[in-house]
Amino acid sequence: MSTPTTTPTVPQIDRELDLSNTGRGVWLVKVPKYIANKWEKATGNIEVGKLKIARAPGQRAQVQLSLSEAVLCLKEPGEQSIPKEHRLDVSTVTRQSLGVFSHVVPTNSDSVVPEPEKLFMEGRIVQKLECRPYADNTYYKLKSESIRKASMPQRQVQQLDRIVQNFKPISDHKHNIEYQEKKKAEGKKARDDKDSVLNVLFAAFEKHQYYNIKDLQKITRQPIVYLKEILKEVCNYNLKNPHKNMWELKPEYRHYKQDTPAESKEDKNSSDSD
């Protein structure tokens, strides 16, 4: 009967969630990547833009974003200018419950009584806004430049006019040298003449009746494929115990020396006379 394994429980830390801003409505704004990059470069003390909201009776509010000059100046040499004016398409969130949360980590962790981490609900999302640029010349130039960069190949052929030391070729690699040294230590495994291999095999089988393929390969120093071709001609491969997976000579090639009764008697008489 197996004992059930228990998964170790992770200790939970109680944190308080500040819900004082639960009733506040928040806008979720999606801006183009080029605006997000500019805002990331901007410091926290400059104005990044202004929102203009125009309301007409019976119509949806018109929202417009105008980027500040400080943000428009944040560009690298050769970088294309970005549009200044953008419109924001507004859509109301009705079938989803979305919220915005903030997490404040205490800065003074060396105090005697550590200050707990603070979680705040900043509000619930009531509207989604998607920022879209106006189709002017600035936007067309920006878009064409982005298409040109995207179509450029990631890898290009570069002609070198001098030797680069980082990519200087070497005569041989370390693993190749180790392999060659190991091969020399084991001996050359080139194909010898078939008769020479047979003579080595017959001499080996005069000492022992059964061999495995690894021992025969060490004795003959031949490639294993070539060795098996020769063994199939003069040997049988045992598939049953007690000599399973071993090779032995076929009966017509066996020349094991056996003592005859006459030879045994003669040896006995010679020993008596001595």
C-alpha positions as CSV (number, residue, x, y, z in Angstrom):
1,M,0.0,0.0,0.0
2,S,1.5,3.3,-1.0
3,T,1.4,6.3,1.2
4,P,-0.1,9.5,-0.2
5,T,2.3,12.3,-0.8
6,T,1.6,15.7,0.6
7,T,2.4,18.9,-1.1
8,P,4.1,21.4,1.2
9,T,1.9,24.4,1.7
10,V,3.3,27.9,1.0
11,P,2.8,30.2,3.9
12,Q,0.4,33.0,3.1
13,I,1.2,36.6,4.2
14,D,-1.8,38.7,5.1
15,R,-1.8,42.1,3.4
16,E,-4.4,44.8,3.7
17,L,-6.0,46.1,0.6
18,D,-7.0,49.8,0.7
19,L,-10.4,50.1,-1.0
20,S,-11.0,53.8,-0.4
21,N,-10.8,54.5,-4.2
22,T,-13.1,51.7,-5.3
23,G,-15.8,54.0,-6.6
24,R,-13.4,56.1,-8.7
25,G,-13.6,55.6,-12.5
26,V,-10.4,55.1,-14.4
27,W,-9.6,55.3,-18.2
28,L,-7.6,52.6,-19.8
29,V,-5.6,54.2,-22.7
30,K,-3.8,52.3,-25.4
31,V,-1.1,54.4,-27.0
32,P,1.2,53.6,-30.0
33,K,4.6,52.1,-29.3
34,Y,6.5,55.3,-30.4
35,I,4.6,57.3,-27.8
36,A,5.3,54.8,-25.1
37,N,9.0,54.9,-25.9
38,K,9.1,58.6,-25.7
39,W,7.3,58.6,-22.3
40,E,9.8,56.1,-20.9
41,K,12.6,58.4,-21.8
42,A,11.0,61.4,-20.2
43,T,11.9,62.4,-16.7
44,G,9.2,62.7,-14.0
45,N,9.4,66.5,-13.9
46,I,8.4,67.4,-17.4
47,E,5.0,67.7,-19.0
48,V,4.4,64.9,-21.6
49,G,1.1,66.1,-23.1
50,K,-2.3,67.6,-22.7
51,L,-5.8,66.1,-23.1
52,K,-8.6,68.1,-24.8
53,I,-12.1,67.0,-24.2
54,A,-14.9,68.5,-26.3
55,R,-18.5,67.8,-25.3
56,A,-21.5,68.4,-27.6
57,P,-25.1,67.9,-26.6
58,G,-26.3,64.5,-27.7
59,Q,-22.9,63.3,-29.0
60,R,-20.1,61.3,-27.6
61,A,-17.2,63.3,-26.1
62,Q,-14.3,64.0,-28.5
63,V,-10.9,63.4,-26.8
64,Q,-7.7,64.7,-28.3
65,L,-4.1,64.2,-27.1
66,S,-1.4,66.8,-27.8
67,L,2.2,65.8,-27.0
68,S,4.4,68.4,-25.5
69,E,7.5,69.9,-27.2
70,A,9.7,68.4,-24.5
71,V,8.6,64.9,-25.5
72,L,8.9,65.6,-29.2
73,C,12.5,66.7,-28.7
74,L,13.5,63.4,-27.1
75,K,14.9,61.7,-30.2
76,E,18.2,60.1,-31.3
77,P,20.2,61.5,-34.2
78,G,18.6,60.4,-37.5
79,E,15.4,59.3,-35.8
80,Q,12.1,60.3,-37.5
81,S,9.8,62.8,-35.9
82,I,6.5,61.6,-34.4
83,P,3.1,63.1,-34.8
84,K,2.1,65.7,-32.2
85,E,-1.7,65.5,-32.4
86,H,-3.7,62.3,-31.8
87,R,-7.4,61.4,-31.3
88,L,-8.7,59.0,-28.7
89,D,-11.5,56.6,-29.7
90,V,-13.7,56.1,-26.6
91,S,-15.6,52.9,-25.8
92,T,-17.5,52.2,-22.6
93,V,-16.7,49.0,-20.6
94,T,-20.0,47.3,-19.8
95,R,-19.5,43.5,-19.7
96,Q,-16.2,43.4,-17.8
97,S,-15.1,44.1,-14.3
98,L,-11.6,45.6,-14.6
99,G,-9.7,47.3,-11.9
100,V,-6.3,49.1,-11.4
101,F,-4.2,48.2,-8.4
102,S,-0.9,49.6,-7.1
103,H,1.7,47.9,-4.9
104,V,3.9,50.0,-2.6
105,V,7.1,48.3,-1.2
106,P,8.4,49.9,2.1
107,T,11.8,51.6,1.6
108,N,13.0,51.4,5.2
109,S,13.5,47.7,5.8
110,D,16.0,48.1,8.7
111,S,13.5,49.5,11.2
112,V,12.7,47.6,14.4
113,V,9.1,47.1,13.4
114,P,9.1,46.5,9.6
115,E,6.5,48.4,7.7
116,P,4.1,46.1,5.8
117,E,3.6,46.2,2.1
118,K,0.7,48.2,1.0
119,L,-1.9,47.3,-1.7
120,F,-4.2,49.9,-3.1
121,M,-7.1,49.7,-5.5
122,E,-6.8,52.9,-7.6
123,G,-10.2,52.5,-9.2
124,R,-12.3,50.5,-11.7
125,I,-12.0,50.9,-15.4
126,V,-15.1,52.5,-16.9
127,Q,-13.8,53.5,-20.4
128,K,-11.3,52.3,-22.9
129,L,-9.5,54.7,-25.1
130,E,-7.4,53.9,-28.2
131,C,-4.9,56.6,-29.3
132,R,-4.7,57.0,-33.1
133,P,-2.6,59.5,-35.0
134,Y,-3.9,61.8,-37.7
135,A,-2.9,60.8,-41.3
136,D,-0.4,63.7,-42.0
137,N,3.0,63.8,-43.6
138,T,4.8,63.2,-40.3
139,Y,2.9,60.0,-39.7
140,Y,3.5,58.8,-43.3
141,K,7.2,59.4,-43.0
142,L,7.3,57.5,-39.7
143,K,5.3,54.6,-41.1
144,S,7.5,54.3,-44.2
145,E,10.6,54.3,-42.1
146,S,9.3,51.6,-39.8
147,I,8.3,49.5,-42.9
148,R,11.8,50.0,-44.3
149,K,13.5,48.9,-41.1
150,A,11.2,45.8,-40.8
151,S,12.1,44.7,-44.4
152,M,15.8,44.9,-43.8
153,P,17.4,41.4,-43.4
154,Q,18.6,40.6,-40.0
155,R,21.9,39.1,-41.3
156,Q,24.1,40.7,-44.0
157,V,27.3,39.7,-45.7
158,Q,30.2,42.0,-44.7
159,Q,33.6,42.0,-46.5
160,L,36.5,42.1,-44.1
161,D,39.6,44.0,-45.2
162,R,41.8,42.8,-42.3
163,I,42.2,39.8,-40.0
164,V,39.7,39.8,-37.1
165,Q,41.3,38.1,-34.1
166,N,38.0,37.1,-32.6
167,F,37.2,34.8,-35.5
168,K,40.7,33.7,-36.4
169,P,40.5,30.0,-37.5
170,I,42.6,27.4,-35.7
171,S,44.3,24.4,-37.3
172,D,42.4,21.8,-35.3
173,H,39.9,21.7,-32.5
174,K,40.5,20.2,-29.1
175,H,37.9,17.4,-29.4
176,N,39.4,16.4,-32.8
177,I,42.9,16.1,-31.3
178,E,41.6,14.1,-28.4
179,Y,39.8,11.7,-30.8
180,Q,42.9,11.2,-32.9
181,E,45.0,10.5,-29.8
182,K,42.5,8.0,-28.6
183,K,42.4,6.3,-32.0
184,K,46.2,6.0,-32.0
185,A,46.1,4.5,-28.5
186,E,43.5,1.9,-29.4
187,G,45.4,0.9,-32.6
188,K,44.7,1.2,-36.2
189,K,41.4,-0.5,-37.2
190,A,42.0,-0.9,-41.0
191,R,40.9,-3.9,-42.9
192,D,43.5,-6.6,-43.1
193,D,43.6,-9.4,-45.6
194,K,40.9,-12.0,-45.0
195,D,43.3,-14.9,-44.7
196,S,45.4,-13.0,-42.1
197,V,42.2,-12.3,-40.1
198,L,41.2,-16.0,-40.3
199,N,44.6,-17.1,-39.1
200,V,44.3,-14.8,-36.1
201,L,40.8,-16.1,-35.4
202,F,41.8,-19.8,-35.6
203,A,44.7,-19.2,-33.3
204,A,42.4,-17.5,-30.8
205,F,39.9,-20.3,-31.0
206,E,42.6,-22.9,-30.2
207,K,42.9,-21.3,-26.8
208,H,39.2,-20.8,-26.0
209,Q,36.1,-22.2,-27.6
210,Y,33.8,-19.2,-27.0
211,Y,34.3,-15.5,-27.5
212,N,32.2,-12.4,-27.6
213,I,32.4,-9.9,-30.3
214,K,34.3,-7.3,-28.2
215,D,37.1,-9.6,-27.4
216,L,37.4,-10.7,-31.0
217,Q,37.6,-7.1,-32.1
218,K,40.4,-6.4,-29.7
219,I,42.3,-9.5,-30.8
220,T,42.0,-8.9,-34.5
221,R,41.9,-5.1,-34.5
222,Q,39.4,-5.0,-37.3
223,P,36.3,-2.9,-37.9
224,I,33.3,-4.6,-36.4
225,V,31.3,-4.8,-39.6
226,Y,34.1,-6.4,-41.5
227,L,34.8,-8.8,-38.6
228,K,31.2,-10.0,-38.5
229,E,31.2,-10.7,-42.2
230,I,34.2,-13.1,-41.6
231,L,32.7,-14.6,-38.5
232,K,29.4,-15.5,-40.2
233,E,31.4,-17.7,-42.6
234,V,33.4,-19.7,-40.1
235,C,31.5,-19.4,-36.8
236,N,28.1,-19.9,-35.3
237,Y,26.4,-17.4,-33.0
238,N,24.9,-18.9,-29.9
239,L,21.4,-17.6,-28.9
240,K,20.9,-19.9,-25.9
241,N,22.5,-20.3,-22.6
242,P,25.0,-21.2,-21.2
243,H,27.0,-19.4,-24.0
244,K,24.4,-16.9,-25.2
245,N,25.7,-14.1,-27.4
246,M,29.0,-15.9,-27.9
247,W,30.8,-17.0,-31.1
248,E,32.3,-20.5,-31.7
249,L,33.8,-22.2,-34.7
250,K,31.6,-24.2,-37.0
251,P,32.1,-28.0,-36.6
252,E,34.0,-28.3,-39.9
253,Y,36.6,-25.7,-38.8
254,R,37.2,-27.1,-35.3
255,H,40.6,-28.8,-34.7
256,Y,40.7,-29.2,-31.0
257,K,43.4,-31.7,-29.9
258,Q,41.9,-34.8,-28.3
259,D,44.0,-37.6,-26.7
260,T,43.3,-41.1,-28.1
261,P,43.4,-44.2,-25.9
262,A,46.5,-45.5,-27.6
263,E,48.3,-42.2,-27.0
264,S,47.2,-42.2,-23.4
265,K,48.5,-45.8,-22.9
266,E,51.9,-44.9,-24.5
267,D,52.2,-41.8,-22.3
268,K,51.5,-44.0,-19.3
269,N,54.1,-46.7,-20.3
270,S,56.7,-44.0,-20.9
271,S,56.1,-42.6,-17.5
272,D,56.4,-46.0,-15.8
273,S,59.8,-46.6,-17.5
274,D,61.0,-43.3,-16.3
